[in-house]
Amino acid sequence: MSNTYTPELINELKQITKGLPRAAGVKAVGKRLKLSERAARNAYSRYVDGKVVVAGIASEIVREDKGDSSQYTVDGMDVQTIDDVIRVCNVDRHLWATKRFSVGQRNDGRLRWNASFERSKFATNTFVKDLKEDLKKLVLPPTKSKAAPVKGGRLVEFSLPDIHFGKLGWKPESGGDYDMKIARKIFFEAINELVEKAQKQGPISRILYPVGNDYLTIDSDSNETTAGTAQDVDSRFAKIYREGRKMLVEAIELLRQIAPVDVIVVPGNHDNQSMFHLGDALECWFHAYSDVKIFNEPISRKYYQFGKNMICFSHGHLEKHDKLPQLAAVEQPAMWAATLYREWHLGHLHHDWVKEYMGTIVRILPSLTGADRYHHDNGYVGAKRVAQAFSYNEMTGLEAVFNSTPVES
């Protein structure tokens, strides 16, 4: 099909994709235009997402949106001034201000206008004002921990990887329901159960809370992973990100009532960029707290020392497992030399698996997440849904593992 679509056809594409998740919208475009999946994705991006070509009787318009700016190229006989460009492009002057424009003449006599607009200060100020009001409602001053730090040597790590917050699963096609409300419910049920079990063993001197490992199921408002794989999602990216951030803040606030909390941000293959942004948001949120530390270095592997324990983190989708001990020794030689008990904690595969390589334990951690259509269709089913907590003695290593399993409906 031609790269120039009629206004009527573009309108139709926008209508048939309205309200649909991106993956479903791409399928609808492909079915309507009889395109391959790849061509349908390109058409969706070009004509539904924002880069649009409109062919009219007297004018041809190419629009490309880039965040707070919008670029237009207009060819036509009826476009003689910048006001004409604004008129035929339906530019809202309340939201957009003219940034620059130029005009030339084509061989066929038509004028070619290149015009760019940026979001107006009025719109930006309104956004900032709304954001400030939102933050006033959300940001609270630091409160004192209810429990004073315990001297001695007991660390508890609360591990809930691969939540895939924002994933949408519908029972008739995936074998079970899963959405943000369900994820939030089982997330806090698991944390509360693990806290109760860990506290029964005795006082906790410090808490380690790794976050990330595909905490979010998408990495952009195109409803795709970092690598561009389309996902079935429960809402818009902005809402998924915001609700996910609120959930992490609540979890950290809950844990800090027990003991000081060290938060390690581990990027996943679904949310590589978003987890860095979330980690940065957490660092800003808790910057004035003396009992919360956020470790958000922009690297894929993270290392943590507690006494004679070395606990290493990675999502686990890139490295070969038998090479992980050597990686730890090379990347953290001082920590390696100072410790006797070393473990790697990985996500990604959603099941419980443990193997020892030359004295170093490598664990693939289970997940609480529900299934979606992709996993069901490809036979990735049956993994036990579990969250875990690990209790470490400062001098003698791992002393207990606690499990929390959601009640299946």
SELO-453158 format. One record per atom (N, C-alpha, C): x, y, z. Coordinates in steps of 0.02 Angstrom, whole numbers, plus 50000, padded with zeros to 5 digits. Layout:
REM SELO-453158
XYZ ...
REM end
This chain:
REM SELO-453158
500424994050000 500005000050000 500445006250000 500195011649971 500575017949968 500725020550038 501295024150043 501475027250106 501035033150123 500635035650075 500185041150086 499475038550095 499205039450154 498545037050169 498045042850167 497425041350151 496925046550150 496715048350221 496455054350231 496205056150297 495675051350323 495255049050277 494715044550297 494995037950323 495505035350289 495795029050311 496155029750377 496535035250385 496885036350449 496375037050506 495835040550492 495305041250542 495025034550561 494925030250511 494655023550523 495145019550567 495795019950551 496295016350591 496295018650664 496225025150674 496205027750742 495585025250779 495025024750742 494405022550773 494435015150793 494695010950747 494685003750761 495205001750814 495695006250827 496195004750878 496075008450944 495565012750944 495435016851004 495275012451064 495645013551118 495515009851180 495825002951183 496135000651128 496434994051127 497154994251152 497394989051187 498114988651201 498494988651135 499134990651138 499524991351076 499524984851035 499634979151069 499684972851033 499034971350995 498464972651027 497824971550994 497714976550938 497934982850949 497864987950898 498264986250836 498874983750845 499284981750788 498934976250748 498644971350783 498284965950749 497694968750709 497334973650739 496754976550704 496974980250641 497534983850645 497794987450587 498004982350533 498364977150554 498584972050507 498004968650471 497464967150509 496884963950479 496534968550430 496464974950449 496124979750406 496504980950341 497174981550346 497574983150287 497894977050254 497774971050283 498044964850256 498804965150252 499104966750310 499824967450314 500134961950357 500784960750347 501144956250392 501194959550461 501394955550511 501434958250579 501934964150582 502504963250549 503004968550551 502754974850516 502444973950458 502184979750421 501614983050460 501224979050495 500674981750535 500944985950593 501484983650624 501784987550678 502054994250653 502354994150593 502605000350564 502035005150548 501495002250520 500915006450503 500605009350566 500565005350619 500275007650682 500695013450709 501355012550710 501795017850736 501725024250695 501675023450629 501665029250585 500995032950586 500445029250584 499795032350574 499375032850637 499525028950689 499135029250751 499525032750807 500175031250812 500575034050866 500745041450857 500805043850795 500955050950790 501275053250726 501705049150695 502025051350633 501535049750576 501205054750551 500625053750507 500715057450441 500515054150388 500485057450322 499755058050303 499545064050287 498855065250267 498845068150197 498515064950151 498455067750083 497775070850074 497735077250061 497105080650049 497055082549977 496535086049959 496435088049889 496965093149870 497065098049914 497515103549896 498165103549936 498205099749989 498805099850032 499005092850053 499655092050063 499915085850091 500305087650154 500145084150209 500435085850274 500795079850303 501405080850326 501775075750362 501895078450432 501685074750482 501775076950551 502195071850589 502655074250630 503055069850673 503095072850742 502825069250791 502825071650860 503425068950897 503755073250936 504335071250976 504275074351046 503875071151088 503795073551156 503495080451160 503885085451179 503635092251187 503705096451124 503855093351068 503895096951005 503535093050950 503335096750899 502965093750843 503205096950778 503375092750729 503665095150666 503175093650609 503045098850567 502595098050511 502955099750445 502815095950393 503005097750325 502365098050285 502235103950254 501595104950220 501735107050148 501455103350100 501485105150029 500775106850007 500675112749977 500005114249953 499945121049922 499435121849881 499295128249849 498895132849894 498525130049942 498095134149985 498445136250048 499095134850055 499465136750115 499955142350096 499805148450117 500195154250097 500545157550156 500315156550217 500605159750277 500665154550332 501035156350385 501085151850443 500415150750476 499975155850472 499295154950499 498915149550460 499045149150394 498735143850354 498985137050375 499645136550390 499935130250414 499595128150479 499525132850524 499215131450589 498495129150578 498145132250530 497445130550517 497385123550488 497755121950436 497675115450404 497945109750446 498405111350492 498685106150536 498315105450601 497805109650611 497405109450672 497835110050735 498305114850734 498745116050792 498375120150843 498335117650904 498005121250959 498485126550987 498335132850975 498785138250996 498805139051071 498325136151107 498345136351181 498875131651208 499035126351169 499505121351193 500175121751158 500185124451096 500795124451057 500985131451035 501635132951039 501905139451017 502355138150957 502355142950909 502785142250850 503515142950870 503915137950851 504625138050867 505035140850809 504925138250748 505255140850688 504885138250626 504985141750571 504685139350509 505085142050450 505035138550394 505355140750332 504905138750274 505015141950217 504585140450160 505015140350097 504865135750051 505195135349986 504675133449934 504885132949871 504425131349818 504645125049781 504175120449771 504315114249735 504315115449660 504545110549621 504545111149548 503845111649519 503355108749555 502665109049529 502315115549548 502675120149580 502375126549596 502095126949666 502005121249699 501725121449766 502255123849816 502015127149868 502455129349922 502575123549970 503185123049995 503345118050046 503525121850110 503125120650162 503235123850227 503525118650275 504035120750311 504295116750367 504185120850431 503755118250474 503575121950535 503655117450596 503925120150648 503975116350710 503665120350767 503345116750812 503005119750869 503245116450933 503245120150987 503425117351052 502865118751101 502825114451151 502295115251201 502365122151234 501825125751237 501855132551261 501995132851336 502255138651358 502395139551429 501765139051470 501205141151440 500565140751475 500415133451493 500495129051443 500355121951454 500855118951503 501495120851496 502015118251541 501885120451612 501715126851621 501585129351688 500985125951720 500485124551678 499895121051704 500085114051726 500515110651686 500735103951704 501125104051769 501595108851775 501995109351836 501555110651897 501065115051888 500615116651944 500235110351966 499975106651917 499615100451933 500085095451967 500705095051943 501185090351972 501335092152045 501415098652058 501555100952126 500985099152173 500375100152149 499795098452190 499765090952204 499955087052153 499965079752161 500485077752213 501075080852209 501615079152255 501445081152327 501095086752334 500895088852401 500465083552435 500075080052395 499645074852423 500025068452438 500565067352400 500915060952404 501535061052448 501915066552446 502555066652481 502445068452554 502665064152598 502615065252670 503305066152699 503365070252753 504015071052785 504235064452816 504885063252823 505125057052853 504835056052923 504645050052937 504405048353004 504895043553037 504925043853102 505405039753138 505195032353136 505675028053127 505535020853129 505255018953197 504775014453197 504495012153261 504985007853299 505415004353262 505894999853294 506595002653287 506955003253342 507655005553339 508085000153308 508615002053272 509064997053242 509334992153294 509334985853276 509574980653322 510314979553311 510694979853364 511414978353358 511514970853354 511994968853315 512114961753308 512094959953235 512024953753221 512124951753152 511594947453122 511014950353104 510514946453068 510204950753013 510304948652952 510034952052893 509484947652863 508934950852844 508404947252808 508304950652740 508354946652688 508234948952620 507524946952599 507124951752579 506454950452555 506464950552479 506314944852448 506424944052376 505754942652341 505544947452299 504924946752261 505054948752188 505474945052151 505644947052083 505084945552033 505144948551974 504704946951918 503964947651934 503784953051967 503074954451980 502704955851914 503054958851866 502744960851802 502124965051814 502214970251855 501654974651870 501404978051806 500754977751796 500454980451735 500264975051685 500514968951695 500334963451650 499584962051655 499294960051598 498584958251597 498504951051577 498194947151620 498024940251604 497274939151613 496964935951565 496244934551567 496154927051569 495804924651619 495774917451633 495564913151573 495054915151534 494854910851478 495414909551427 495904914251420 496424913151370 497114911951400 497204913151466 497864912251496 497864907551556 497284905051575 497244900351631 497174903651698 497194910251701 497124913851764 497074921351752 496784924851799 496724932151794 497324935451828 497554940951799 498104944851829 498054952051804 498064956651851 498064963751834 498394967551892 498374974151890 498714978151941 498424977152011 497754976552015 497444975652080 497634968852110 497634963752068 497824957052093 498564957052113 498984960152072 499704960352087 499834963952153 499494969552164 499584973252226 499364969052287 498804965652280 498534961552335 499024956052356 499254952152307 499684946552325 500384948952345 500594954852319 501244957752337 501264959252412 500764962852436 500774964752507 500594958952553 500184954352529 500054948352569 500704944452580 501104944052528 501744940352532 502224943852579 502304950452572 502764954152616 502564953452689 501924954252703 501694953752773 501804946752802 501684941652761 501794934852785 502534933452797 502954935752751 503674934652759 503954938452819 503704944552830 503914948452889 503734944652953 503124942152956 502904938453015 503344932253028 503494928552975 503904922552983 504614924253004 504894929552973 505574931452989 505644934053060 505144937753084 505184940653151 505124935253205 504784929753189 504714924353238 505394921253254 505864921853208 506524919053218 506954923253266 506754929553275 507134933953319 507224940853290 507554945453327 507644952353303 508044952653238 507874957553197 508194958753132 508604965053137 509244964753120 509674970553125 509664974853062 509534971653004 509524975452941 509114971652890 508814975452843 508404972452791 508704974152723 508744969152680 508964969952611 508354968852567 508204973852525 507604973352483 507794974752410 507934969452370 508064970452299 507404971852262 507404976952220 506814978552179 507024978552106 506534977352063 506684977051992 506564970051966 507044967351926 506964960651899 506284959951865 506144964251817 505494964451783 504934966051833 505054970951875 504524973451919 503954976251877 504134980051825 503634982451777 503654977951715 503084977051684 503064972551626 503214976051560 503194982751560 503354986551499 503844992151516 504144995051464 504675000051474 504525006651440 503925007351409 503765013551374 503025013851361 502795019651337 502085020451323 501865017051259 502325013551226 502125009451168 501925002451191 501905001351257 501694994951287 502144989151264 502794990651263 503294985651242 503844985051295 504194979451293 504774978551335 505344982951310 505914982751346 506494986751325 506694985051253 506654978751235 506864976551169 506324977451115 505724979651136 505204981051087 504694975451077 504644970751125 504154965351120 503494967751149 502964967451110 502304969851132 502034965551188 501694968751237 501414965351294 500674966851302 500314962151332 499624963451352 499644967051419 499354972951423 499424976951484 498744979151511 498744980851575 498144982451611 497954989851604 498444994151588 498315001251586 498835004751543 498825011451546 499325015451512 499985015251551 500545016251515 501195015851546 501265020651605 501035026851596 501105031851649 500765029551713 500175026651707 499815024251766 500165018251797 500395013651755 500755007751780 501375009951818 501755014651789 502365017151822 502195020451888 501695024851888 501525028551949 501275023852004 500815019351987 500545014752038 501095010052062 501555008152017 502115003952038 502575007552086 502685014052073 503105018052119 502775018652187 502135019852189 501775020352253 501845013852293 501795008252257 501815001752291 502505000552322 503045002452287 503715001652314 503815006152375 503575012252371 503635016852428 503285013952489 502685011352480 502315008352536 502685002352565 502974998252521 503334992352545 503944994452586 504314999352563 504915001652599 504715004752665 504165008652665 503925011652728 503735006152778 503435000852753 503244995252797 503874991952826 504364990652784 504964986952806 505394991152854 505414997752844 505845001852887 505575002452958 504965000352970 504705000153038 505024994353078 505344989753042 505654983953075 506404985153086 506734987753034 507464988753037 507664993152978 508264996052979 508504999952922 508494995752858 508344998952801 508234995452739 508744997752686 509064992852654 509494994052597 509134991552535 509004996052488 508624994452427 509114993952368 509134988152336 509574987152278 509134986652216 509264991052166 508864991152105 509204986652052 508824981552030 509084976751981 508674977351917 508964979951863 508584980651801 508424973951770 507844973451738 507644967251703 507664968151628 507454963051592 507444963751519 506784966851495 506284967051539 505654970451521 505684977851538 506044979751591 505994986551619 506674989751632 507144988551587 507834990751599 507884998151612 507575002251571 507605009551580 507155011851637 506555009151639 506065011351689 506305009951760 506665004451771 506895003051839 507425007951861 507845010351815 508315015551834 507935021951854 507415023551816 507015029451832 506655028551899 506385022551910 506045021151973 506545021552031 507135018752022 507645019052074 507835026252090 507875030352038 508035037452048 507465040952086 506835039152069 506265041952105 506275039952179 506455033652193 506505031352262 507065035052299 507625036152264 508185039652295 507985046752313 507605050052270 507355056752285 506865056552343 506425051652341 505905051252393 506215050252463 506705045752467 506985043952532 507655047452547 507805052852512 508465055952520 508585058552590 508045060352627 508135063152694 508065057852749 507985051652730 507895046252778 508575043352796 508725042952860 509365040152882 509345032552883 508755029552881 508685022252888 508505018852822 508535022552766 508415019552700 508965021752653 509285016852621 509795018252571 509595015052505 509645018852451 509475016352385 510115015552344 510225009552317 510815008152276 510565007352204 510695012452162 510405012552095 510935014052042 511515010952047 512025012051996 511775009351928 511945012751873 511705010651807 512095004851778 512144999351816 512474993351793 512014987451805 512124981951770 511654976351772 511764971751832 512394971251856 512544966751912 512684970851975 512394968752031 512464972452093 512734967752147 513124970552193 513444966552245 513324969652314 513234965352364 513074967752432 513434963352482 513744966552532 514104962752584 513764963752651 513694958252687 513454958352756 513894953552795 514364956352833 514824952252870 515214947652823 515174941252835 515524936352794 515114934052732 514544937452720 514104935652665 514184940452606 514234937552546 514244941452484 513624939352444 513164944052433 512534942552398 512554946452332 512494942952277 512574945852211 511914945552173 511774950652134 511134951052099 511224952452025 510814949151985 510754950551914 510084947751891 509804950551837 509174947751813 509274940651788 509864939151759 510034932351741 509884930351669 509694935151626 509524933451557 510114933951510 510694936251535 511274937351492 511864932851510 512034932351574 512644928851593 512534921151595 513074917551581 513074910251591 513164908951666 512754904551692 512734903451764 513404901051792 513754896751756 514384894051783 514944899251783 514834904951750 515334910351748 515214915551803 514654915151838 514474920251887 514964920751946 515204915051974 515694915752028 516324919452007 516574917951947 517164921351922 517034928851911 516424930451886 516244937551877 516264941251943 515994938151995 515994941352061 516704942552086 517134937652077 517824938252101 518204943652063 518064944251998 518414949151957 518144956251970 517484956851974 517184963451981 517214966252052 517234961852101 517254964052171 517784960052209 518424960852193 518944956752224 519004957752300 518924963952323 518984965252395 518414961952433 517804962552407 517234959452439 517284951852437 517514949252382 517614942052375 518114939452427 518664943152436 519174940952483 518944941452555 518474946052569 518254947252639 517684942752659 517424938652614 516834934552629 516974927052622 516544923252655 516594915952651 515974912852618 515404916252623 514774913552599 514524918052542 514464915052482 514314919052423 513724916052385 513254920352367 512664918152330 512504923052274 512244920352219 511954924352165 511204923352166 510824928852163 510094928552160 509874931452093 509554927152052 509344928951984 508584928451977 508314932051930 507604931651914 507504928551845 507034931351808 506924930051736 506524923751720 506694918051752 506384911751731 505774909751771 505634913251826 505014912351864 504954905651899 505494902151911 505444895951949 506034895151997 505954890652045 506444889752098 506974884652076 507604886752078 508154882452054 508784884452090 509154879552116 509774881052153 510324876352130 510924879152118 511494874952101 512124878252129 512604874052149 513224876452176 513784875752126 514164881252117 514754881152073 515374882952115 515784878052130 516414879252166 516304883252230 515794881252268 515674884452333 515224890552330 515034892752270 514584898552263 513884896052243 513384898052281 512694896052267 512394900752215 512094897952163 511724901752113 510994899852119 510574904752134 509854903652142 509464907252087 509024903652054 508514906852013 507904907352058 507644913452066 507114914652115 506424913852083 505954911052119 505264910452093 504924917252094 504324917352064 503964923652055 503234922852077 502934928552094 502224928652112 501774930052051 502074931851995 501674934351939 501194929051911 500644931451883 500174927051850 500354926151776 499994921751743 500124920251672 499774925351628 500044926151568 499684929851516 499614925251454 499324928051401 499184923851343 499824921051311 500354925251308 500974923051276 501264917051313 501304917351379 501594911851417 501154905551411 500504906551412 500054900851406 500114897651337 500124901751284 500164899051216 500814895251204 501354897451235 502004894351225 502154888851276 501674887351319 501754881751366 502164883351427 502284889851441 502664891751501 502174892151560 501944886351582 501434886151635 501664881151689 501334881551746 501454876651799 501954878651851 502334884151842 502824886351892 502464888351956 502714886352013 502414887952077 502534895352093 502004898752111 502044905952126 502254906852199 502844909552209 503144909852276 503544916352283 503504919452342 503964924752363 504394921952419 505004924252425 505464921452474 505814926952515 506024924952575 506454929052617 507024924752641 507624927752644 508234924152664 508524927452726 508654923352777 508934925952840 509664924052844 510104929052854 510824928052856 511104929952924 511524925552950 511924927153009 512564930552985 512764935853019 513334939852997 513974935752990 514054930653033 514674926853035 514614919853006 514004917053006 513934909952986 513514908852924 513304914252890 512974913552826 512214912352830 511944909552777 511224908452771 510984903652825 510464905752861 510204901552916 509484899352905 509104902852861 508414900852850 508144903852786 507674900252755 507314902752696 506564902252711 506194907752701 505484907852713 505114908652647 504544905152640 504154905452579 503454908252593 503184911652543 502494913952545 502184912352477 501634908552479 501294906452417 500584909152417 500384912752364 499684915352362 499184909852357 498604911052384 498054906252380 497754906752310 497774901252272 497514901352204 496744901452206 496464905952163 495734906352161 495454901352111 
REM end
